[in-house]
Amino acid sequence: MTDSRRFYPAARLVAPRIHAHFANHIEAARERGVHPVAPLPDVADIEALVDSAFWASLRREENYIPKISLVFVPPGDTTQTLRFEHSLPLGATALTRVSPAVERAGIHLGVWPLEGELRVWGATRAVPPLAFVLEVAAPGLLVVKHHRGDDTGKFINVAVLEGDQVKIVDELASSLPDCPGLLASLVGFDTPASWAETPNVLVQLAVSMRAHGRGGLLLVVPADSARWRDSIMHPVAYGLEPPFTRLRDLMAQQERQGLDWQWREAVDRVVDSIAGLTAVDGAAVMTDRHELVAFGAKIVRRRGGQQVERVASTEPIEGTSAAVVSPSQLGGTRHLSAAQFVQDQKEGLALVASQDGRFTIFAWSPCESLVHAHRVDALLL
């Protein structure tokens, strides 16, 4: 267990629910013939992992905040491994001391029962489908994840723990009417497509927008229509003519040639460049064919349009319910502008990143006849 006499109460609260999630999805994967599938940690193992990671997150190593990722796998089940001659105890002290060596993205400390207790056997980059992964994102902030099952290295968030707050991602959120494709891809737990899916570029853009920390707004508009311009102040500060089409061209190349690391790196670079433009005051505008047509665009109410007064607000977290609120309750000017744009341009989509880390997808809901604000920051950690 840990090297601390204290116990993190949320660990005991959340462990049975996380265990049930992994048990259900591992069984379903095996029934579909997915192989190999990761081993299932028991409830006590999950408690110990969460408890140790939480206390490690509050420590410091030479004034640096530990950033680690733990994966529950045996040494023999992985490749690309670095195995310690002597395994380490699973405790805050040991995790904090080794954290500088494994803080880079994609490196996980392997944990497995050895010598009658959970121990850290080494580090690995290879993670089997549905492996239990626990990431220390910030002091007191933990994220439980599992691997998507494809070769993209992407993960699906299962739960977020922050202090005494526990958020379990609602995997049924993507089955609700009017669910945007972006939200479905983020939740995307165990649908057959999630095992060999083309990377969703909007997901990557959302992650990159949130990561730059300056706040931002991205509008996604139909490529075959110019009606979105009725909701933009003219002249546009940074209109692009011709449009920037590098991302569109890369996606077309992927469809012809398949995925490889060079293609992924090229996409990552372009995504980060576009996400950076969203930090400029105003909105970046991209078509649904991934063509960037403007940034720094000022949103205005469409002539003859009604001012947005109400929006439906939800978060894909178990135990939460929808609420109809004023858009001013969701955030500042970016949120209000995004809601107004989607009300006026119902085929559009608006992605809003706040400086404090919140992230909201605005989309029109025909079922509710309202703008729907989907808060998804728990899915982007």
N, C-alpha and C positions, 0 to 999 in steps of 0.2 A: 504494500500500500504506500502511503506517503510518508515522508519524514517529518510531518507536522502533526501535532496532537489535535489541531483544529480540523473541523470537517465542514466542507462547503455544502450547505443544506440543499441547494438546487441539484446537486449531483444525485442525491437519493430520490428527489422528486421526479427528475427527468429520465433516469436510467430505464425504468420499465417501459416507458412509452417509446424511447429510442430503440430498445431491444425489439419491441413488437414491430416497429417499422422495418428494421433490417430483416427480421425473421420472415415477414410476409413477402418482401421483395426478393430475398434470396431464394425462397421456395418457388416463387413465380418464375424467376430466371431459370432455375433448374428445369422446371416443367417445359420451358421454351427451348431447352437444349443448349443454353448458354454455358460455355466451359472455357476456362475455369471460372468458378465463382468463389469469392472470398469467404473465409470462415466467419462464423457468427460468434461475436463475443457474448458472454452471458451477462446478466444484469450486474453482478458484482464487478466484473471486469470494466463495464462501462462506468460504474460509479468511481472506481479507482482511477481510471483514465481522466475523467472530468475533474475529479478532486485534485489530482496532482497538477494538471494543466492550469487550473484556476490559481492555485497558490504560486506556481511558477510565474504566471503572468504578472503577479504583483511584486516579484523580486526585481533586482537590477544586477547586471553583470558589467562591472566597470562603467556604471551610469547608463548603460544601454538597456532598453526594454527588450526582454526575451521575445523573439518571434519564432515559434516552432510549430511543426505539424507532426502529429503522431498518427501512425497507421497500425491497425491490429492485423498483423500477418506473421506467420512463422518464417524463419530465415530461409528455409528450403523452398518456399513458394514464390520467391521473387528473383529477378535478374537485376543487373546493374546495381549491385549492393556493395556496401562497405561494412564489413562485419568486425565488431570489436573482439579482441582476444578475450577480454573479460567483460561480460555484460554489466550494465549499470542498473542500479535500483530505480524503480519508477517513483521518483520523488522530486519535490520542488528544487532541492539543492542540486541534484545531478542534472536535471533538465536545464536549469539556469546556466550551469557551468558549460554545458555542451552547446548551448543555443547559438553562439557566434559561428560555429562550424556548419550549421544547417539552416541558416536564416534565408538563404536564397530560395526563390520560388521553385517548386517542383521537387524539393528534397524533403523526405519524411523520415522521422525516427521510427524504426520498426520496434514494435512492442509485442511480446508473446510470453505466455507462462513458461518460465524456466526455473528449475530448482525450487519448485513449489510456490512461486510467486510471479507476478508480472514484472518483467525486466526489459530494459532497452537493449536490444542485441546489436544495433548498428543503424545504418542509414540506407535508404533506397530511393530510387526514382520510379521504379515500376510498381504500379498499384493495380491489383486485379479488380474486375467489375464488382461493385457493391461492397468494397472494403470499407470498414469503419475508419473514417479519417476525422481527426480532431485538430483544429487549427487555433492557435492563439493569435487573435487579430489585433488586440490592444490590451492594456491592463484591465483585467476583469471581464474581457469580452472574448467568448469562445464560440466557434462555429463547428457544428457537427456536419460532415459531408459524406457523400459516397460518389464513387467514380461513375461517369456516365456509361462506361462500357465500350466506348469507341477509342480510337487512337488519337483523339484531339487533346487529351490531357485535361479535359474539362470535368468539373464536379457539379453535383447538385446539392444545394443546401437542404439539410434535414431539420436542424434546430439551431437557434441562436440563444446563447445565455449571456446576459449582461448583469452582473451583480445578482440581485434577487429576481430579476425578470427573466422568464423563460418563454421563448417563442418557438412553437412547433409549426413548421410550414404545412399549410393545408394542401395536400396533394390533389384534392378534388377541385381546387380553384380553377384549374384549366378546363374543367368540363362544364363550367357554367355558361349559359348563353351570353353571347357578345364578348367572350373572352378574347382579347387581342392575341395575335400569334406570338408577339414578343413575350407576353406573360406566360403563355402555354409552353414556350421553349424554356423559359426560366424555371418553371415548376417541373415540367417534363420528366417526371420520375421514372415511370416504368412502361411508357408507351413503346411499342416495337420500334418506332422511328428513333427513339432516343439512344438506341444502341449503335446506330451507324448513320447518324444524322450529319448533314452538311452544317458546319458552324453557322449559327445565326449571327449575322453581322451586326444587327441591331443590339443583340445582347453584348457583343464586344464593345460597341460604341457606348452603351450604357455604363459598362464597367469602367471604361476609360474616362468618360465624362465625370463620373463620381470620383475617380482617382485623382484628377488634377486639382480638386479641392477649391476651385474658384466659383463654382456654380455655373450652370449653363442651360441652354435651351436649344433643342433640335426639333425641327418640324419635318415630318415625312409626308410628302404630297404625291398625288398621282402624276405619273410622268406624261400621261396623255391629255392632261387638262392644265389650263393656265388660270383657272378660277381662283386658285390660292392667292394670286396677285391682288385680288380685290380686298384682301385682308392685310396687305402690307403697305406701309407708307412709301411713297415714291418721291424722289428717286431712292433706290436702295443703296445704302452706304457702300456695301461691297458686293455688288452683283457680279456674277462671273459669266463671261461670254467669250468663247464657248464654255459650257459647263465643265467642271473638273470630273473626268470620267475614269480615273485610274482604278477606283474601287469597283466600278461596273466591269471594267475590262478584266480585272483579276477574278471576279466571280464567274465571268464567262469562261475564262481559262480553266478554272477549277472544274467546271462542268465537262470540259473536253478531256482534261488530262488527269483528273483525280487529285487527291491531296498529297502534298509532300512538304518537307520542312521548309524548303525555300519559298514555296507559295505561302505557307503560314506566316513566315517572317515578313514577307512583303505585305500581306494583309494587315498584320499587326502594326507595321509602320504607317500605313495609310490611315488605318482606323485611329491611331493616336494623333495623327496630324489633323484629321477632321474633328476629333473630339476636342483638341486644343482650340479650334476656331470657335467652339460653342462658348468659350469663356469671354469672348468679345461681347460688349454690351449689345443686346438685341438677340436675334435668333439666327442660327444656321439653318439653311433649307436644303433638303436632299430629296430627290425623287425616290419612288419605290423601286426604281431600277439602279439605285445607288449612285446617282449623278448629283454632285454637289453644285447647286445653282446660285447660292448666295450665303453670306454670313453677315452678322451685324444688322439684320433686317428688323425694322420696328413694326410690331403688330398693331393694327388698328381694327376697330369694329367695321365690319362690312356695311356698306351703304344700305340702309333699309333693314339691317339686322337688329335684333333685340339684344340688349345688354344681358350677359350671362348673370343670373342671380342665384342659381342653385346647381349643385353638382352632387352626384352620388359618389361616396368615398368608401373604399374598401381596402383591406390589407389581407393578403393570402396567408393568414395565420389562424390556426385553430382557436376557437373560442371568441373570435371577433365577429362583429356583425356590421352590415352596411349602414351608413348614415347619410342623410341628405343634408348638406351644409352649404353655407355661403362659400364661394371660392376664396374669399379673404381669410377663412379659417385654415386654409391649407398652406398658406405661405404668403410671400410678398408679390412683387410686380410680375415676376416670371410666371408664377402659378396662375395669377389672374389673366395674364395675356394668353397663356396656353389654353386655359379653359374657354376664353372668348374665341380664339382661333378655331378650336375644334367644334364649338357650337355653330360657328359660321361656315366652316369647311368640314362637313361631316365625314368626308372620305379621308381626311387627314389624321395624323397621329402626332402627338407632342410629347417629347421626353424632357423632363425637367430635373436637373440636379441642383440641390441646395448646397451651400457652403458647409452646412453642418452634417452633410452625409445623407440626408433624406433624398429619395429618388421616386418620382411619380410619373406614371404613364397616363396621359389623357387621351381618351378615345370616345367616340360617340356610341351610345347604347340605344339601338332601335327599340329594344324591349322596354327600356325605362323612359325613352324619349328625353334623355338627359345626357350631358357630358358625364362620363364616368372616370373618376380619378383612382387609379390603381397604385397604391403605395407599395413599392417593391424593394426598398433598400435592404431588407432582411435577406433577399435572394442574391444580392450582389456582393456580399462580404467575402 
